[in-house]
Amino acid sequence: MRRMLGTLKRVDIVRVCDGARRADVDCAAAEEPLEVRLHGRPFAVIMRTPGADLALTAGFLLAERVLKDADDLLTIEHCQEPVLTAGAAGAEIHPENIVNVTLTGESSAGLEQAIAGKRQVMGNASCGLCGRLTIASLKTDVAPLPFDRSVSPAVIARLPDRLRETQAVFEQTGGLHAAGLFTLDGAVETVAEDIGRHNAVDKVIGRMVIADRLPLSDRILFVSGRTSFEIVQKAALAGIPVVGAVSAASSLAVELARAIGMTLIGFARGGTFTIYSHPERVA
C-alpha cells in the first residue's frame, strides 16, 4: 500500500512565554510540489497542500486554458509508481506528487501549443500568475456573465462564518487559506483548503470541472484573504457571477469584475461588507 501524503506535518518547536522557553511539538500545514504532466510530459509544478490533487489539477488546467470542460478530460490520475529524478543522486519523487492528464478532442489537438506556452518557473503557492511570460497573456476573453437574480445581504454576511466553520486543517495549523462554493441562499456546496489561496480556488472549481458542472452561473465563490486578478479570472472562466472575500480586492480584480459583469465583494466581516462592482445583484 502506498504512503499517502497528509495535510499536516508535526514539527519540533520552542515556545517562548514571558522569557521562559520550552520544547514542544506543533502541527504545520504541509507544503509539497505537485508536478502536472500532459500525456506524460512535464507541464507545470505547483506548490500546494496535498489533498484534492486531481481537482486542483483540473481547475489549474481550466485557468490555463488547456481545457474547457469535462469533455476535454480523457484521464486524470496520480502516477502509479515512484519516479527517479536525474539529480539528487536519483532521489525518488513520491507518486502522489505527480498527476498525469490525457486530453481528448480539441484540447488534445492543442497539446503542443499548450506545452510550448507553459510557465517557465515553478508556481509558488501564493504567487498566482507570477510565472506568465507576458502581460498580454493575462488578458481574458471571457464573455459577460449573465445573472438575473439577486443575493440577500444577509446571505453574504453569513459566508465568512460558514467558510471558517469548514476549515478543519486551519483549526490545527492557522496556516491555510480556504475557498468555498455556495448556493445563492448560502448553503455550502464544496470547500477546499490549501497553503495557497489560488490553489484552494482551483480545487473547488476543479471538482466542478470533473463533475461536468460548468458553468456555475447560480453559485457564489467566497475566499479567505484578499481577491486578486487571477481569482476573479478563475471564477469568470467557471461562469461564477458573484465572488466575495474577507479582505480587500486589488485594483485589477475590480477592473476585470466590472468589465465582465461580476459582482465582487470584499471586507466581509462582522456583518458588513464592501461591494466593488455590480451592486444591483445584492438586494
C-alpha positions as CSV (number, residue, x, y, z in Angstrom):
1,M,0.0,0.0,0.0
2,R,1.3,3.4,-1.0
3,R,2.1,6.0,1.7
4,M,-0.4,8.9,1.3
5,L,0.7,12.4,1.7
6,G,-1.1,14.3,4.6
7,T,-2.2,17.9,5.0
8,L,-0.4,18.2,8.3
9,K,3.2,17.7,9.5
10,R,4.4,17.6,13.1
11,V,7.4,19.9,13.8
12,D,9.6,20.4,16.8
13,I,9.4,23.9,18.1
14,V,10.5,26.1,21.1
15,R,7.7,28.1,22.8
16,V,8.7,31.4,24.5
17,C,6.4,32.9,27.1
18,D,7.5,35.8,29.4
19,G,11.1,34.9,28.7
20,A,10.7,31.2,29.6
21,R,11.5,28.7,26.9
22,R,10.3,25.1,26.5
23,A,10.5,22.5,23.8
24,D,7.2,21.4,22.2
25,V,5.6,19.8,19.2
26,D,3.2,21.7,16.8
27,C,1.4,21.0,13.6
28,A,2.3,22.8,10.4
29,A,0.4,22.9,7.1
30,A,2.1,20.6,4.7
31,E,3.6,22.0,1.5
32,E,4.7,19.7,-1.3
33,P,5.4,20.2,-5.0
34,L,2.8,18.8,-7.4
35,E,4.1,18.0,-10.9
36,V,1.4,18.3,-13.6
37,R,2.1,16.2,-16.7
38,L,0.2,16.3,-20.0
39,H,0.3,13.0,-21.9
40,G,3.3,12.0,-19.7
41,R,5.2,15.3,-20.5
42,P,6.0,17.8,-17.7
43,F,3.8,20.9,-17.9
44,A,4.0,22.7,-14.6
45,V,4.9,22.4,-10.9
46,I,2.5,23.8,-8.3
47,M,3.5,24.2,-4.6
48,R,0.4,23.1,-2.7
49,T,-1.0,21.4,0.4
50,P,-1.6,17.7,-0.5
51,G,-5.3,16.7,-1.0
52,A,-7.8,17.1,-3.8
53,D,-4.9,17.0,-6.2
54,L,-7.0,15.8,-9.2
55,A,-9.4,18.7,-8.6
56,L,-6.5,21.1,-8.2
57,T,-5.1,19.9,-11.5
58,A,-8.4,20.2,-13.4
59,G,-9.0,23.7,-12.0
60,F,-5.5,24.8,-12.8
61,L,-5.7,23.5,-16.4
62,L,-9.1,25.3,-16.8
63,A,-7.5,28.5,-15.7
64,E,-4.5,27.9,-18.1
65,R,-7.0,27.4,-21.0
66,V,-5.6,23.9,-21.6
67,L,-9.1,22.5,-21.2
68,K,-12.6,24.0,-21.4
69,D,-14.8,21.4,-19.6
70,A,-15.1,17.7,-18.6
71,D,-15.4,16.6,-22.2
72,D,-11.7,17.5,-22.7
73,L,-10.5,15.1,-20.0
74,L,-9.8,11.6,-21.1
75,T,-7.9,10.6,-18.0
76,I,-6.6,12.4,-14.9
77,E,-4.8,10.3,-12.3
78,H,-1.8,10.2,-9.9
79,C,1.3,8.4,-11.1
80,Q,1.3,4.8,-10.1
81,E,4.9,4.3,-9.2
82,P,7.7,6.4,-7.7
83,V,9.8,8.3,-10.2
84,L,13.6,8.7,-10.1
85,T,14.9,12.2,-10.7
86,A,18.1,12.8,-12.7
87,G,19.6,14.9,-10.0
88,A,19.9,14.4,-6.2
89,A,21.6,11.1,-6.7
90,G,18.5,9.6,-8.3
91,A,16.1,10.7,-5.5
92,E,12.5,9.3,-5.7
93,I,9.6,11.5,-6.3
94,H,6.5,10.4,-4.4
95,P,3.9,9.2,-6.9
96,E,1.3,11.3,-5.0
97,N,3.2,14.3,-6.1
98,I,2.7,13.7,-9.8
99,V,-0.6,13.9,-11.7
100,N,-0.8,12.9,-15.4
101,V,-3.6,14.2,-17.6
102,T,-4.6,12.8,-21.0
103,L,-6.6,15.2,-23.1
104,T,-9.1,14.5,-25.9
105,G,-10.8,16.5,-28.6
106,E,-9.7,20.0,-29.5
107,S,-7.7,20.2,-26.3
108,S,-5.6,17.2,-27.3
109,A,-5.0,18.8,-30.7
110,G,-3.7,21.9,-28.9
111,L,-1.3,19.9,-26.7
112,E,1.9,21.1,-28.4
113,Q,0.9,24.8,-28.2
114,A,0.0,24.4,-24.5
115,I,3.3,22.8,-23.7
116,A,5.2,25.4,-25.7
117,G,3.5,28.2,-23.8
118,K,3.9,26.7,-20.4
119,R,5.1,28.5,-17.4
120,Q,8.9,28.8,-17.2
121,V,9.2,28.9,-13.4
122,M,7.9,26.8,-10.5
123,G,4.5,28.1,-9.4
124,N,4.7,29.4,-5.8
125,A,1.6,28.7,-3.6
126,S,0.8,32.4,-3.3
127,C,2.2,33.9,-6.5
128,G,-0.8,33.4,-8.8
129,L,0.3,34.4,-12.3
130,C,3.9,35.1,-11.5
131,G,5.2,32.6,-14.0
132,R,3.4,34.0,-17.0
133,L,5.7,35.1,-19.9
134,T,3.9,38.3,-20.9
135,I,1.4,40.8,-19.6
136,A,-0.7,40.2,-22.7
137,S,-1.1,36.5,-21.6
138,L,-3.1,37.8,-18.6
139,K,-5.9,39.1,-20.7
140,T,-9.1,37.1,-20.6
141,D,-11.7,36.7,-23.4
142,V,-14.5,35.8,-21.0
143,A,-17.9,36.8,-22.2
144,P,-20.0,39.0,-19.8
145,L,-21.6,36.9,-17.1
146,P,-25.4,36.6,-17.3
147,F,-27.2,36.8,-14.0
148,D,-30.8,37.9,-13.5
149,R,-31.2,37.0,-9.8
150,S,-30.2,38.7,-6.6
151,V,-28.4,37.7,-3.4
152,S,-29.6,38.7,0.0
153,P,-27.2,40.9,2.0
154,A,-27.9,38.6,5.0
155,V,-26.5,35.6,2.9
156,I,-23.3,37.5,2.1
157,A,-22.9,38.5,5.7
158,R,-23.0,34.8,6.9
159,L,-20.5,33.5,4.4
160,P,-17.3,34.3,6.4
161,D,-18.5,32.2,9.3
162,R,-19.8,29.4,7.1
163,L,-16.4,29.2,5.4
164,R,-14.5,29.4,8.7
165,E,-16.5,26.6,10.2
166,T,-15.4,24.2,7.5
167,Q,-11.6,24.9,7.9
168,A,-10.6,21.8,9.8
169,V,-6.9,22.0,9.0
170,F,-6.8,25.7,9.7
171,E,-8.0,24.9,13.2
172,Q,-4.9,22.9,13.8
173,T,-2.3,25.0,12.0
174,G,-3.6,28.5,11.4
175,G,-1.7,28.4,8.1
176,L,-4.2,27.6,5.3
177,H,-6.4,29.6,3.0
178,A,-9.9,28.4,2.1
179,A,-12.3,28.8,-0.8
180,G,-15.9,27.8,-0.7
181,L,-18.6,27.4,-3.3
182,F,-22.1,28.3,-2.0
183,T,-25.6,28.3,-3.3
184,L,-27.5,31.7,-3.6
185,D,-29.2,31.0,-0.3
186,G,-25.8,30.4,1.5
187,A,-25.7,26.6,1.6
188,V,-22.2,25.0,1.3
189,E,-21.6,23.2,-2.0
190,T,-17.9,22.4,-1.6
191,V,-14.9,23.8,0.3
192,A,-11.1,23.3,-0.1
193,E,-8.1,24.4,1.9
194,D,-4.6,25.0,0.7
195,I,-1.5,26.9,1.6
196,G,-2.1,29.0,-1.5
197,R,-5.5,30.7,-1.9
198,H,-5.3,30.3,-5.7
199,N,-4.8,26.6,-5.2
200,A,-7.9,26.5,-3.0
201,V,-9.9,28.1,-5.7
202,D,-8.6,25.7,-8.3
203,K,-9.6,22.7,-6.1
204,V,-13.1,24.0,-5.7
205,I,-13.6,24.8,-9.4
206,G,-11.7,21.6,-10.4
207,R,-14.2,19.4,-8.6
208,M,-17.0,21.0,-10.6
209,V,-15.0,20.5,-13.8
210,I,-14.5,16.8,-13.2
211,A,-18.2,16.5,-12.3
212,D,-19.2,18.3,-15.5
213,R,-21.0,21.0,-13.6
214,L,-19.8,24.1,-15.5
215,P,-20.9,26.9,-15.9
216,L,-21.5,27.7,-12.2
217,S,-23.9,30.5,-13.1
218,D,-26.0,30.1,-9.9
219,R,-23.2,29.9,-7.3
220,I,-21.2,32.2,-5.1
221,L,-17.4,31.8,-4.6
222,F,-16.1,33.0,-1.3
223,V,-12.4,33.1,-0.3
224,S,-10.3,33.8,2.7
225,G,-7.7,36.5,2.3
226,R,-7.7,39.1,-0.5
227,T,-9.1,38.9,-4.0
228,S,-6.6,39.2,-6.9
229,F,-7.0,39.4,-10.6
230,E,-6.3,35.7,-11.0
231,I,-9.0,34.7,-8.6
232,V,-11.6,36.8,-10.5
233,Q,-10.3,35.3,-13.7
234,K,-10.6,31.7,-12.5
235,A,-14.1,32.4,-11.2
236,A,-15.1,34.0,-14.5
237,L,-13.9,31.0,-16.6
238,A,-16.1,28.8,-14.4
239,G,-19.1,31.1,-15.0
240,I,-19.4,32.3,-11.4
241,P,-21.2,35.7,-11.2
242,V,-20.6,36.6,-7.5
243,V,-17.2,36.5,-5.7
244,G,-16.6,37.5,-2.1
245,A,-13.7,37.7,0.3
246,V,-12.9,38.6,3.9
247,S,-10.2,41.0,2.8
248,A,-9.6,43.6,0.0
249,A,-9.7,43.3,-3.7
250,S,-6.9,44.5,-5.9
251,S,-7.5,47.3,-8.4
252,L,-7.0,44.9,-11.4
253,A,-9.5,42.5,-9.8
254,V,-12.1,45.3,-9.6
255,E,-11.4,46.4,-13.1
256,L,-11.9,42.9,-14.5
257,A,-15.0,42.2,-12.4
258,R,-16.7,45.4,-13.7
259,A,-15.8,44.6,-17.3
260,I,-17.2,41.1,-17.3
261,G,-20.4,41.7,-15.2
262,M,-19.2,40.0,-12.0
263,T,-20.3,41.2,-8.5
264,L,-17.2,41.5,-6.4
265,I,-17.4,41.8,-2.7
266,G,-14.6,42.4,-0.1
267,F,-14.1,43.1,3.6
268,A,-17.0,40.7,4.6
269,R,-16.5,40.8,8.3
270,G,-18.8,41.1,11.3
271,G,-22.0,41.6,9.2
272,T,-20.6,44.3,7.0
273,F,-19.0,44.2,3.5
274,T,-17.9,46.3,0.6
275,I,-19.3,45.9,-3.0
276,Y,-16.8,46.8,-5.7
277,S,-18.8,46.1,-8.8
278,H,-22.4,45.5,-9.9
279,P,-24.1,46.2,-6.5
280,E,-27.5,45.8,-8.0
281,R,-27.3,42.0,-7.5
282,V,-27.1,42.3,-3.7
283,A,-30.6,43.2,-2.6
